[in-house]
Amino acid sequence: MNRFESPFVIAEIGCNHKGDIETAKEMIRVAKIFCKVDSVKFQKRTNKELLSEEQYNSPHPNPINSYGETYGKHREFLEFDLQQHRELKEYCEEMDIIYSTSVWDLTSAKEITGLKPKYIKIPSACNNNYDMLNWLCENFQGDIHVSTGMTTKDELNELIDLFREKNRMEDLVLYSCTSGYPVPFKDICLLEISNLKNQYAEYVKNIGFSGHHLGIAVDVAAFTLGANVIERHFTLDRTWKGTDHAASLEPEGMRKLKRDLMATHEALSFKEKEVLDIEKPQRDKLKFRPN
């Protein structure tokens, strides 16, 4: 019998659609039909709520990746409005793949809640936005996924206390994550999955892993350590302009990731009997027989 739940694989499109809804739909189609993942995830920001006036009007820190003359205009260019998110959710439903979105502020959380997705993601940068977390715990009926990158133990404890107080632990998915783009292997710190599992697995819905590294071997290891939800950034072309593409998987990589995770899931079992049926012909033919 398998010891692990089947892996749930999320292709995070995020802002890798370059602000174009037809590109976003193409990415949904590829993620579903070619990669065979379980869910796609976007991002929702209210930029003037998130950014100070100075931040909004400053140049992008890496101009080669910018879609606007200021950082604020860059972010607005990549932002889909609520109607476009509704359109994407409906398209996901047509394609039979789960839609979700990371929300970065209270306004975005309220807007996306109105779409009634199956889950909403809280990025590491916002997991101490307690106004937003309180509101979601009280008003959003789906699962709440939270990344724990760049988070202190005290901040994590405060997050857990909030979900306990709101009786939402059973709807919480906690992700091990290192916030870097891309993350070198030495900084992935996979054993943090074991820490999360040992401390919280019996209380939360699931443990996840959000990876920003290169390749797919690490994700298989994350799954074997107990992260049943695997999230990776997804792009159609890693050479496209933007900060996330370099840490994203192209379609062939995402397809192989889902394939390898499913193979690993099938292999993660104990022997049901001492000699399996597949071994019997080899035993009869090859096994040493003492005199």
C-alpha positions as CSV (number, residue, x, y, z in Angstrom):
1,M,0.0,0.0,0.0
2,N,1.3,3.5,-0.8
3,R,2.4,5.5,2.2
4,F,2.0,8.9,0.5
5,E,-0.9,10.9,-0.9
6,S,-0.7,11.4,-4.7
7,P,1.4,14.5,-5.5
8,F,-0.6,17.7,-6.3
9,V,1.4,19.7,-8.8
10,I,0.9,23.4,-9.3
11,A,2.3,25.3,-12.3
12,E,2.7,28.9,-11.1
13,I,2.1,31.1,-14.1
14,G,2.3,34.1,-11.8
15,C,3.1,37.1,-14.1
16,N,5.0,35.0,-16.7
17,H,2.1,35.7,-19.1
18,K,3.8,39.1,-19.8
19,G,0.5,40.9,-19.2
20,D,-1.3,39.2,-22.1
21,I,-4.4,37.1,-21.4
22,E,-4.2,35.0,-24.6
23,T,-0.6,34.0,-23.5
24,A,-2.1,33.1,-20.1
25,K,-4.7,30.9,-21.7
26,E,-2.1,29.2,-23.9
27,M,-0.1,28.5,-20.7
28,I,-3.2,27.0,-19.1
29,R,-3.7,24.7,-22.1
30,V,-0.1,23.6,-22.2
31,A,-0.1,23.0,-18.4
32,K,-3.2,20.8,-18.6
33,I,-2.8,19.0,-21.9
34,F,1.0,18.6,-22.2
35,C,2.3,18.8,-18.7
36,K,-0.8,17.2,-17.0
37,V,-0.4,19.2,-13.8
38,D,-3.3,19.6,-11.3
39,S,-3.5,23.4,-11.0
40,V,-2.3,26.7,-12.4
41,K,-1.8,29.7,-10.2
42,F,-1.6,33.4,-11.0
43,Q,-1.0,36.5,-8.9
44,K,-3.2,39.4,-7.8
45,R,-1.8,42.7,-6.6
46,T,-3.3,46.2,-5.8
47,N,-0.1,48.0,-6.6
48,K,-0.9,51.4,-5.1
49,E,-1.9,49.6,-1.9
50,L,1.3,47.6,-1.8
51,L,3.8,50.2,-2.9
52,S,4.7,53.6,-1.5
53,E,4.6,56.6,-3.9
54,E,8.4,56.5,-4.0
55,Q,8.5,52.8,-4.8
56,Y,5.7,53.2,-7.4
57,N,7.5,56.0,-9.2
58,S,11.0,54.6,-9.0
59,P,12.7,52.8,-11.9
60,H,12.6,49.0,-11.9
61,P,15.8,47.8,-10.1
62,N,16.6,45.6,-13.1
63,P,15.5,47.7,-16.2
64,I,16.1,44.9,-18.7
65,N,13.2,43.0,-17.1
66,S,10.9,46.0,-16.9
67,Y,7.6,46.4,-18.8
68,G,7.2,50.1,-17.8
69,E,9.2,53.2,-17.2
70,T,8.7,53.0,-13.4
71,Y,8.3,50.0,-11.2
72,G,4.7,50.8,-10.6
73,K,3.9,51.0,-14.3
74,H,5.8,47.7,-14.8
75,R,3.6,46.1,-12.1
76,E,0.4,47.5,-13.6
77,F,1.3,46.3,-17.1
78,L,1.6,42.7,-15.8
79,E,-1.6,42.9,-13.6
80,F,-4.9,41.3,-14.7
81,D,-8.1,42.9,-13.3
82,L,-10.8,41.0,-11.6
83,Q,-12.8,40.4,-14.8
84,Q,-9.8,39.0,-16.4
85,H,-9.2,36.7,-13.4
86,R,-12.9,35.6,-13.7
87,E,-12.3,34.8,-17.4
88,L,-9.2,32.8,-16.5
89,K,-11.0,30.8,-13.9
90,E,-13.8,30.0,-16.3
91,Y,-11.3,29.0,-18.9
92,C,-9.6,26.7,-16.3
93,E,-12.9,25.1,-15.6
94,E,-13.4,24.5,-19.3
95,M,-10.0,22.9,-19.4
96,D,-10.7,20.8,-16.2
97,I,-7.7,22.2,-14.3
98,I,-7.9,24.0,-10.9
99,Y,-7.5,27.8,-11.0
100,S,-5.9,29.7,-8.1
101,T,-4.1,33.0,-7.4
102,S,-1.6,34.3,-4.9
103,V,-3.0,37.5,-3.2
104,W,-0.6,40.2,-2.1
105,D,-3.0,42.6,-0.2
106,L,-6.4,42.8,1.5
107,T,-8.2,44.3,-1.5
108,S,-6.9,41.6,-3.8
109,A,-7.9,38.9,-1.2
110,K,-11.4,40.3,-1.1
111,E,-11.7,40.4,-4.9
112,I,-10.4,36.9,-5.5
113,T,-12.6,35.5,-2.7
114,G,-15.6,36.6,-4.7
115,L,-14.5,34.2,-7.4
116,K,-14.7,31.3,-5.0
117,P,-11.5,29.4,-6.0
118,K,-10.7,26.1,-4.4
119,Y,-7.7,27.6,-2.7
120,I,-5.9,30.9,-2.3
121,K,-2.1,31.2,-1.9
122,I,-0.4,33.6,0.5
123,P,3.2,34.3,-0.7
124,S,6.1,34.4,1.7
125,A,6.3,38.2,1.5
126,C,2.8,38.6,2.9
127,N,2.4,35.8,5.5
128,N,2.6,38.4,8.2
129,N,-0.1,40.6,6.8
130,Y,-2.5,39.8,9.6
131,D,-5.3,42.0,8.4
132,M,-5.4,40.0,5.2
133,L,-5.0,36.7,7.0
134,N,-7.7,37.5,9.5
135,W,-10.1,38.5,6.8
136,L,-9.4,35.4,4.8
137,C,-9.8,33.1,7.8
138,E,-13.2,34.6,8.5
139,N,-14.5,35.0,5.0
140,F,-12.9,32.6,2.6
141,Q,-14.3,29.1,2.6
142,G,-11.6,27.3,0.6
143,D,-8.1,26.1,1.5
144,I,-5.4,28.7,2.4
145,H,-1.9,27.9,1.2
146,V,0.9,29.8,2.9
147,S,4.6,29.9,1.9
148,T,7.2,30.2,4.7
149,G,10.2,31.7,2.9
150,M,12.1,34.6,4.5
151,T,10.1,33.9,7.7
152,T,11.4,33.8,11.3
153,K,10.3,31.1,13.8
154,D,8.4,33.7,15.8
155,E,6.5,34.8,12.7
156,L,5.6,31.2,11.8
157,N,4.4,30.7,15.4
158,E,2.3,33.8,15.2
159,L,0.8,32.5,11.9
160,I,0.0,29.1,13.3
161,D,-1.6,30.8,16.4
162,L,-3.8,32.8,14.1
163,F,-5.1,29.8,12.2
164,R,-5.6,27.8,15.4
165,E,-7.6,30.7,16.9
166,K,-9.7,30.9,13.8
167,N,-10.3,27.1,13.7
168,R,-8.8,27.0,10.2
169,M,-5.8,24.6,10.7
170,E,-7.5,21.8,8.8
171,D,-7.7,24.2,5.7
172,L,-4.1,25.3,5.9
173,V,-1.3,24.1,3.6
174,L,2.2,25.1,4.8
175,Y,5.0,25.3,2.2
176,S,8.7,25.0,2.8
177,C,10.3,27.7,0.6
178,T,13.5,29.7,0.2
179,S,12.8,33.1,-1.3
180,G,15.4,33.6,-4.1
181,Y,15.2,33.5,-7.9
182,P,16.8,31.2,-8.6
183,V,17.9,29.4,-5.4
184,P,21.2,27.5,-5.3
185,F,20.9,24.0,-4.1
186,K,22.8,24.7,-0.9
187,D,20.1,27.2,0.1
188,I,17.0,25.0,-0.6
189,C,17.3,23.4,2.8
190,L,15.0,20.5,2.1
191,L,15.0,19.2,5.6
192,E,12.8,22.1,6.6
193,I,10.1,20.0,5.1
194,S,10.7,17.4,7.8
195,N,10.6,20.1,10.5
196,L,7.2,21.3,9.2
197,K,5.9,17.8,8.9
198,N,7.1,16.8,12.4
199,Q,5.5,19.9,14.0
200,Y,2.3,20.4,12.0
201,A,1.4,17.5,9.8
202,E,-1.2,16.1,12.2
203,Y,-2.9,19.5,12.4
204,V,-2.8,21.1,8.9
205,K,-4.3,19.8,5.7
206,N,-1.0,19.3,4.0
207,I,2.7,20.2,3.7
208,G,3.9,21.7,0.5
209,F,7.1,22.7,-1.2
210,S,7.5,25.9,-3.3
211,G,10.7,25.6,-5.4
212,H,12.7,28.4,-7.2
213,H,15.7,26.2,-8.1
214,L,16.9,24.7,-11.3
215,G,16.0,21.2,-12.5
216,I,13.5,18.8,-11.1
217,A,15.4,16.3,-9.0
218,V,15.0,18.3,-5.8
219,D,11.2,18.3,-6.1
220,V,11.1,14.5,-6.1
221,A,13.2,14.5,-2.9
222,A,10.8,17.1,-1.4
223,F,7.9,14.7,-2.1
224,T,9.6,11.8,-0.5
225,L,10.2,13.9,2.6
226,G,6.5,14.5,2.9
227,A,5.6,17.5,0.7
228,N,2.5,16.3,-1.2
229,V,1.9,19.7,-2.8
230,I,4.7,20.7,-5.2
231,E,4.6,24.2,-6.7
232,R,7.0,25.4,-9.5
233,H,7.1,28.6,-11.5
234,F,6.1,27.9,-15.1
235,T,7.0,29.6,-18.4
236,L,6.7,28.9,-22.1
237,D,10.2,30.3,-22.7
238,R,12.9,30.9,-20.0
239,T,14.5,33.6,-22.2
240,W,11.4,35.9,-22.0
241,K,11.8,39.2,-20.3
242,G,10.9,39.1,-16.6
243,T,12.5,38.3,-13.2
244,D,10.7,34.9,-12.7
245,H,11.5,33.2,-16.0
246,A,15.0,32.1,-15.1
247,A,13.7,30.2,-12.1
248,S,10.8,28.6,-14.0
249,L,10.2,25.3,-15.8
250,E,9.4,25.2,-19.4
251,P,6.7,22.8,-20.6
252,E,9.0,19.8,-21.1
253,G,10.5,20.3,-17.6
254,M,7.1,20.6,-16.0
255,R,5.8,17.5,-17.9
256,K,8.8,15.5,-16.7
257,L,8.3,16.8,-13.1
258,K,4.7,15.5,-13.0
259,R,5.8,12.2,-14.6
260,D,8.6,11.7,-12.2
261,L,6.5,12.6,-9.1
262,M,3.8,10.1,-10.2
263,A,6.4,7.4,-10.7
264,T,7.9,8.1,-7.3
265,H,4.5,8.0,-5.7
266,E,3.8,4.6,-7.2
267,A,7.1,3.3,-6.0
268,L,6.8,4.6,-2.4
269,S,5.4,1.4,-0.9
270,F,6.4,-1.5,1.3
271,K,6.4,-5.0,-0.2
272,E,3.0,-6.7,0.3
273,K,4.7,-10.1,0.7
274,E,8.2,-11.4,1.1
275,V,8.5,-12.5,-2.6
276,L,6.5,-10.5,-5.0
277,D,4.7,-12.2,-8.0
278,I,7.1,-10.4,-10.4
279,E,10.0,-12.0,-8.6
280,K,8.8,-15.6,-8.6
281,P,10.0,-16.5,-12.2
282,Q,13.5,-15.0,-11.4
283,R,13.6,-16.8,-8.0
284,D,12.7,-20.1,-9.7
285,K,15.3,-19.5,-12.4
286,L,18.2,-17.9,-10.5
287,K,18.0,-18.3,-6.8
288,F,20.8,-20.3,-5.3
289,R,19.7,-23.7,-4.0
290,P,21.9,-25.1,-1.2
291,N,22.5,-28.8,-1.3
